Amino acid sequence: MNRRTDQKTAELVDIAVLTRAAFQQHAAQRYAGEAGLPDSLTQEIFSRPPGKIRKPSAAVYDGAIPDRRRAARG
C-alpha cells in the first residue's frame, strides 16, 4: 500500500469507530462495508473494546509530509 491508500483507510476506520460510538456497532459495520473497508479489517477493529482502539493522534503519519533531509542530518 502507498501512503495515500493507508491514509484513506485510516480515515475510513476512524469514521467507522466514531459511527460505532454514536449509533451502535451494526450501523458502523454497515458504514464500513459501504465505504469499502475489507471485512477482515472491520472484524479486527470491532473485536476490540472501544478503549483499546488506537487514537488517530497516535499514528506515525499525521498528514504532514516528513522532511527526510532533517532526519538525515541527525
N, C-alpha and C positions, 0 to 999 in steps of 0.2 A: 504494500500500500504506500501511496505517496502521502505527503503531509496534508494536502488538501482533502484527500479522502478520509484520513484519520480525524481531521478537524471537523468535517461534516458529520462523521459517525459520532464523535464526542458530543456535538451539539444535539443530535437526534436522541442520544441516550439521556442527556440532561433533560430534554423536554419530556421524554417518557417518564423519567424519575419524578419530575415535577407534576406530571399528569397523575401518576400514582398517588402522590401526596394529596392532591386536590380532589381526585374523583374515584379513587379505588383502583385496584390492580387490573380489573377487567378492561376498564377504559384505557389504561396505559398500555396493555397488551394489544388492544385494537389499534391504538395510535402507532405503536412500534411496527406492527405488521403493515399498516398503510404507508408508513414512512420508508419501508424497505429495509428495516434492520433484520439481520439474519435471526432466525428463530433460536439458534443455539446461543447467541449473544443475549437475546432478550431473556431467555430462561436463566442464564447465568446471572445476569444483573438482578432479576426479580427474585431469585432464590436467596439473595442476601437480605438481611434485615435492613430497614431504612437507615439506621445509624451506622451501618457498615459499608456504605457506598461512598467512594472517594468523592470529595468535593471538587468542582471544576477548578478552583484555585490551587489545588494540589497537583494539577497536571504540569508536566515539564514544559510543554508548549503553551504559552499564554496568548498567542496571537501575534506577538511581536516577532519580527524577523531577527534572528540572532546575528550578531556581528562576529563572524568567525575570526576576523583579524585580531580583535581584542583578546580572544581566548588563546590565540597562538603566541601572543607576546608574553603571556604569563604574568 
